[in-house]
Amino acid sequence: MKTRLDMDKIAEGLGAERRGKVKAGNGYFGAMQLLADVEARFRVPAGGGRPTDPRWSERRLLPLAPKTLKRLEQLSAKARERGVNVGPMQLAAVLLERTAEQLSEEGAEKLLAAKRRASR
């Protein structure tokens, strides 16, 4: 098991001040941030098996287009090449959580308004 870094202690040792999280966007740095997020959150269950986020308690079915599932499979295969054991649907769950956290109330309203206009 990897030891967790104490970022406050590191910042203090460097004479720095922590001011919050830095969010990476798309591209290489976004992908690396996603992998770091998976590595930091996932733990192997006590009974063994694939690592998962211990905070996940809800299980739901999520319908996907074949194209989306194929892309998630490609991304999880790339993550495994880098030593991060993550399945396609686990990756989907992390992406869904990150997007839901980043979407403001105003952004959600705009998204719903656009959907309502398109369905008319």
N, C-alpha and C positions, 0 to 999 in steps of 0.2 A: 504494500500500500504506500502511495506517495505521501510525503509530508506536506502539509498545507503551509503556504508562505504567509507570514504575518506582514501584510503590506504596511500597516501603521508603524511597525518596528523598523522596516526597511526605510520608509520615508524619514523617520526620525534619525536614523543612522546616516542618511544622506543629507540631512539638514533641509529636507523638503517638507511640503505640506500637502496632504491629500485633499483634493477638491471634488471628488466624485468619480464616477465611471466615465471612461471614454468609449463611445460607441463607434464601431467600425461599420462602414457601409457595405456596398457590394464589392465584388472582385476578390483579389487574393487576400487582402487584410480582413475583409468580412468573413471569408471562409476560415481563416486562421482563428479569428475571434470565436466563430461557431465551434470549432474543434476544441478550443480552450474552455469554452463554456461546457461542452459535453464532458471533457475530462474532469473539470472541477465538480460537476454535479453528480456524475454517475458513480455508484458504489456497487460492489458485488453483494448480492443478498446473502444473508447468513447461511441459508441452505445451499448456496452455490448457484450457478447459472450465469446468464448474461448480466453484465452490469446495468443498473437502472437508477433513476432518480428516486430516492426513498420517499420523497414528498408526494409522488404520484400515487393516488389511491383510487382514482376513477378510471374505469375501463369503458371505452365506447368504441363503436364501429365507425369508421370514417370512410365514406365512399370516395374513391379516387378514379380519375381517368387513367387508362393504361399508360399514357405518355407521362403523367405526373409520377406514377409509381416507378416507371423505368428511370426517370431522372433521380428520384430518391435512392434507388438501388445503385445508380452510378456514383452519387455523392457518398453514400455509406461505404461503397467499395474503396473509394479514394481515401476515406477516413481510416479504414482498416489498413491500407497500405502505409499510413503514417502511424500505425500502432494504436489507434483509437477504435475499440470494439463497440460499434453502434449499428443497430439495424435500421432499415429504411423507415419504418414507422416510428421508431424512437427519434430519429432525426426529424421526421415530420412533426412530432409532438414538441420538440425543442423550438423548431421554427415557428410553429403556431403560437407558443407561449411568448416568444420574443416579439412577434408581430403584434399580438394582443396587448402587450405591455407598452409598446411604442406608439400605438394608435391612440391619439387623443380623442376626447369626446367630440370635438369639432370635426376631426378627420372621420370618425365613425358616422357622424351625421351626414357628411358630404358623400361618403360611400353609399349609405342607405338611400339618400336622395337621388343619386345617380342611378341606382338599381331600380328605384320606383319609376323614374323617367323612362328608363329603357324598357320596362315591362308594360308601359301604356300603349 
